[in-house]
Amino acid sequence: MLVPEISLTPQMVDRFIARFGQDQIAVLHSKLSVGERYDQWQRIKKNEAKIVIGARSAIFAPVKNLGLIIIDEEHDDSYKSEMTPRYHAKEVARRIAKTKNIPFILGSATPDLTSFYKANANQTTLLTLTKRANHSNLPKVEIVDLREELANGNKTMISRSLYEKIQKNLKNKHQTILFLNRRGFSTFIMCRDCGHTVKCKNCNITLTYHMKENKLKCHYCGYEQENVTVCPECGSHKIKYFGTGTQKLEAQIQKIFPEATTIRMDVDTVSKKNSHEEILNRFKEKNVDILIGTQMVVKGHHFPNVTLVGVIAADGSLNIDDYRASEKTFQILTQVAGRAGRENLEGSVVIQTYNPDHFSIECAKKQDYDEFYQIEQNLRKQLKYPPFCDIIVVGISGEKEEEVKQVSQDVYVKLKEKNTKVETDLVLYSPRPAPIDKIKNKYRYRLIMKGTFNDIVNNMIQEVLEEVYKTGNKTRIVVDVNPSSMM
């Protein structure tokens, strides 16, 4: 039984223990110590545990006589490992299920578009749940246009409607979840005199300000430095903080609602062992009024007393360089809306956005997956994106920019030559710097191909890589088919 987030493991384990007893269950994930992981692994190997619950790596558990694989929240990007060894737990599970001839179940309220396409094409069986668990009603969703809020003089992160609903919730002793998919206090800091922004020395990305430690941090390589009060370029003291993160939201909520108890859940607060469990238990059992968090709080959690969910900025995932931006936005909004009103209490959701007319936001308001699927599928068909083709990204990275650029060009030329000799439907695009062109002191280029990925294409790419590596260059080349991130 796979879950996308380690934070979901305790809840899932509790449910399974309630049904099958503690002796039957083993847990595997990266937050366990080496000793704990070894003990769990041995229990599975000795057939002492009949059920394995864990994050993506649990798919490799040494289960004897495997009879069923279940992947919960199957649409989630977390199932794909972007580190070596690169693998997709879903594809590994599919291969295991096929080899052992056992059932393989994918579950989601917002299925991956490719998975749903295969189900409609009768490549997999579609089973639809028409009612919520406990037969509770879906929450009422309200869209707030932030442009109107600004026009009316409201410059805070909380719209008037959300403010009123939080106040009502506090009065009724109900709980609230506020979702903002960006951690830290401010997204970047800039000098108002010369326009200089403080960037990471290892990556071509702006540093995020974290108020608690009064430091600037890079969320890509982990580099951090002391906060800047004087511009290193022009010496000006006019340093301005832009953008918002969960730390800033928490500070603002404590200022607006001083009587409310709050708790924050993001990468910064869950770095310690068992911290996921402690935060979620505190919220649930100590009846903390408001939980503030990133996408960790949107997936699968069950809090009976949560009646209000506020999405602070729905546009964050819309404005990314990814053909799945609309899909990711719809999934996040629908998933976070699903945290409200899960028991007998009526739930409500407030989605704040600058793009209220975007179809993914309108469909999320109606919580209508079928309508979203039809619109998105038609767009992808016209633009030739998955599931109507494969996208193959060849990523080239290295410490010397000129060498990376040259290798990228060599790979492109060789692929183009071979592609004209064999029968493929591949379309090759010339190499360009990646959207984030430098991470961890390594320059990054990418080459994109669109078409059908098959054995012919696979062999062609393999031949090119072998030829390029024979020259002895020190660049790193990674081939990713239908990547979970285009950055």
N, C-alpha and C positions, 0 to 999 in steps of 0.2 A: 504494500500500500504506500504509494508515493504522494508526498505533499510538497508544494513549491517552496514553502518558507519553513525554516527551523522553528519559528514562532508558532506555527500551526501544529507542530508535533505533539506538545503536551495535551492539547484539546482532543486531538484525534486518538491519542493513546488512552485518555480517560474514557472516551466513547467505546473503544474496543475492549477495554478492561471490564466495563460495565456489562458487556455482552458475553465475552469469552473467558474472563478471568486473567489475572496478572501473569500466571505461569506460562500462558500460551504466547506471550508477546515479547518480541525483541525490538529495540530501537537503535537506529543507525543514523548519525549525522555528524557534521564536522565540529560541532561545539562539544562533543564528548571528549574526554581525555583519551590518550593513547591506551591506557589500561582499561578504561570503560569500553572502548571500541573493541578491544581484543576479547574481553569477556563476552560481549554481545555476539561477536563473530563466532566464537567457539560454541556458544549456545545454539546458534543457527546451524552450524556445521554438524553438531552432535544430534541434531533433530529434536532438541529440547524445546525450541520455540517454533510454533506452527505458523505464526503471523509475524511478518517483518514490516515495521512502519518507519519511514524515514524520508530524507530529502533525496535528490537525484542519484547520489552515489550508492544508495541502498539497492539500486537495481542490480548491482554486482554481488549481492549477498549470496553466500553458498547454500542456497535453499535446496534441500533434497525433496524429490517428488513434488515439484512446483505444480500447482493446479490452477492458479488465477493471478493475474496482475491487474491492479487498479491504479490509475493515475488521476488524482483529484486536481481540479483547476488546470485541466490539460492545456489551456491556452497560454499558460504562464511562461515567460521567457527564461525563468530560473532553471528550467529543465535542460537547457542547453549550456554546456560548459564551454566558456570562452578561453579557458586555460588548457595547457597541455596536461594530460591527453584530452583532446577536443572530442566531445561526443554529445549526442542528444539522447537523453534518457528515454524519450518517447520512441525513437527509432531503434534503440537497443532493446526496449521492451517488446516492440513489434516483432523484431527478429527472433527473440527468445520464444515469444508466444507461438510464432509460426513454426519454429523448429520443434517445440515440444507439443504442438497441436493443442494448446490450451486457450481458454477465453482471455481476452484482453479488453478491459473496460476503460474508456476515457470519459471523465465527467467534467462538466462545466455549465454554468448558466450563460456564459458568453463564449461558445466554442471558437477555437482558432478557425479562421475563414477556410483554410485549406482542409481541415478536418471535416467541417460541415459540408464543404463541396464534395468530398469523397463520399460522405453519407448520402447526399442527394443523388450521387451518381451510382448508388448501390454498391460501392466498393467496401463500405462498412455498414453495419446495421444501425439505424437511428432509433433510439428509444427516447421518448419525450415525456418529461415530468410536467404535468399541467398545473400542479398546485404546489404552493410553498409547504415546507415542513410545518407541522402543527396547524396546517390550514389557515395560517395567518394571512392577512391582506397585504398586498404590496403597498409600500409607503407612497404618500403624495409627494410629487416632485415639483419644485418651483424653480424657474430660471430667473436669475437676477442679472440685468444688463449693467455692467460696471461703468459703462460710459454715462449712463443716466445718473448713477451715484456720484460720479465726479462732477457732472454738470450741476447737481444739486448741492455741491459743496462738501460731500463726504469723502475725505481723503484717507480714511482708515481702511484696514483690511476687511472689516466686518460691515456688510451692507445693513441698511436699516431693518430689512425683513429678518435677516439672520439674527441681528441683535435682539429683536423682539421675541423671537422664538427661543433663543438661549435663555433670556430672562424668564420666560414662561416655564421652560424646562427646570430651571433652578428653583422656581417657586413650587413646582409640582414634585420636586425631588426625583426627577428623571435624569438620565445621563445623556451626554452629548459627545459625538466624535467630530473633530475638525480635521480635515484632510488637506495637506499641502505637500506636494511631492518635491520638496526642496529643503534640505537641511541647512543648518547654520543660521546666522542672523541676517546678513546682507549678502546678496549674490556677488557683488563686486564693489570696490571703492574707486573713486575717480577724483582727480584734481579738477576743480571748477575753473581754474585759470588757464591751464595748458591742455587739459583733456587726457592727461596721462592716467592709465589704469595699471594697477599693480598685478603683475602676472607671475606665475610659477616659474622658477629658474630652470626647471626640468621639462616643463610642458608648455605648449602654446595655449594656455587657458588662464583666465583670471582667477585670482585667489578669492576664496569665500571668507567673509569675516565671521568669527565665532566669538560672541560677546562674553560668554562665561569665562573663557580662558584669555580673552582679549588678544586673540591671535588670528592670523590669516592662514588659511589651510587650502591645500590642493586636494580635491576629491578624487584625483586620478593616480597620483604617485605617493600621496601622504606627506609631501613636503609642507612644513609650516614655518612661519616666522612671526616676529613681534608685529603688532599693529603699527600702521604708518600714520603719523600725525602731521608730518611735513612731506610735501611732494619731493621725491628724490630727483625729479627732473628740473623743476623751476624754483623749489624752495618755498612754495606757497603753503599757507596753513589752511587753505580753503578745501579741505578734504570732504567729499560728499559720499554718503553710503546709499547705494542703489539696490533695488530688488529686495525680496523678502524670503526668509526661510522659517523653519519651524521654531527656532529660538526666538526670532522677532515676534512671531505670532503668539508664542507663549507669553512673552513680556507684555504684549498689547492686551491679551485676554486678562492677565492679572491686574492690569491697570483699569480696564473697562469694568471687569467683574471682580472686585477685590474680595468679595465674599465667597467666590467659587474656589474649589480645590481642583488643581490641574495636574496632569501627568503627561510627559512627552515620551514618544516612542519613535526613535530613528536610529541610524547607525551609530550616532554618538552616545546614545544612552543604553545600547544593548551590546556593548563590546565585551562586558564581563560575562563569565559563565553563568548560565541560568537566569540572566537578566531579562530575557524575553518573558519567561514564565513569571518572574517576580512582578514585572510591570503589569502584565495582563491580570494576574491574580489580585494585585492591589486595586486595579480599576474595577474588577468584578466584585471583590469581597469587601473592600473598604468603602465602596460606593463613592469613589472619586467622581466629581461632577463632570469634568471635561477631559477627554483623551485627545491629545494633539499628536498627529503623526504623519509619516510619509506612507508609501504604498504598503508598508508592513501592516497597517491597520485595516486595509481594505479587503483582505482575502480571507474568506471563510470563517471569521471569528463569530462566535455566538454570545452576545451580551443581551439577556432578556430585558434589562432596564434601559437600553438605549432606544430613545424615541426620536432623536434628531441627529441628522448628519449634515455637516456643512462642508461644501467643497469650496475652498478659498479662491483658487484660480484654476479653472477647468482648461485653460488654454495652453498650459505648459507642455503637454504632450502633443498638442496640435501643431506647434511650430517647430517640429524637429525635422531633420533631413532624412526622412524615412518614408517609404511608400506605404507603410502600415500606420502612419500617424493617426489617421481617422479611426482605424480599428483599435489601436491602443487606447485612444481617448474614450471611445464607446465602452470598451471593456472595463477600464478603471472606474468610470462614472457609474456604470451599472453595478459593478461589484461593491463599490463603496455605498451606493444607495441601498444595497441589500443588507447592510448592517443595521438598518433602522426598522423598528417595529416587528421584531422576529417572534414575539410572543403575542399575548392578548392586547397589549397596548398599541395604539395607533401610531404609525411612524410617519415622519416627514423629512424631506431632503431639500436643501437649498443649494443650488449650483450657481456659483458666481462666475461670470464669463464676459469677455469683450466680443465674443462671437456667438451670440444667442441663436442666430439663424443657421449655423452650421448643422448639416444633417446628422452628424454623429451625436451632437448635443441634443437635438430635437428627438432623435430616436431613443437616447438615454432617458430623456424626460418621460417618454411613453413606455420605457423599458420594453421596447419592441425589437427583439433580435432579428426576426424575419424581415422586417422592413429595412433595417440597417444592412442585412446580408444582401438583399436584392440590389440596393443602391450601390454598395461597395463592390459587389461582384461585377455589375455592369461597367463601373469605372475601370476596374482592373482588366476586364476583357478588352476594353477599348485601348488601354495603355500597355497591354501585354505585360502584366505583372502576375506573380504567383496567385492562384493555382494554375494559371493558363500558360505558365512557363516557369523555368527556374532562373534564379539570379545567382550567378557565381562571382564572388568577389575574391580577387587575388590581392592580398595585402603585402606590401613590401616595406620593410622597416630596417633602419640601421643608423649608426652614429654619424656617418658622413652623408650630408644631403646630396652632394653631386653623384656619389656612388649609388645611392638609392634611386635617384632620378634616372641614371644610366641603366641600371638593372631593370627598372620598370619598363623602359623603352625597349630593351633587349627582349624581355618576356613578351611584350606586346607584338613586336615584329615577328618573333618565332611562332607565336600562337596564330597570328594572321596567315603566315606562310603555310602552316600545317592545316589550318582550317579551310584553305582553298583546295587542298588536295583530297580531303575526306568529305564525305557527305554528312553535314550537320546543318542545323537551323540556327547556329550561333550568330549573334550580333555582337561584335567587339567594340568597346569604346576605349579611346586612347587614355593612357594613365594620367591621373591628376592627383594633386595633394589631397589627402584625406581631410574631411571637415575639421577634425582636430589634427593638425599636421605635425605635431610634436608631443610625444608622451614619454616620460622617463628618459629624457635626453636622446630619444630615438626619433628620427624624422620618418614620416609615414606617407607613403603613396598608395593609391589603390587603382586597380584595373577592373572594370565591371564588364561582365558578359551576360547576355540574356538569351535563353533558348532552352533546349531539353538536355538535362544532364543524364548521360548514359555511359556505357562502357567505352564507346568510341571517344567521347569527350574526356572521360577520366584518363584513358591511356594517352591521349594527346597532351593533356596538361602534365601528366607524369613525365613524358618524354622531354618536354620543354624544361621542366624543373631540373631534371638530371643534366641536361645540356648546360644550363645556366650555372649550376653548382660546380660543374667540372672546371670552370674558370677560376675557382678558388676565392670568389668574393665573400665578404663577411656579412652580407645582408641576410635578413630573415624573411622567408616567403611563406605565407599562410594562405591556403585555399579554403574558402568557406562557402558552402552551398546553402542558399536561402538563409543568410545570417540573421540572428536575432537583433543585432544592432548594425546600422549602416554607418556608424560614426568611426 
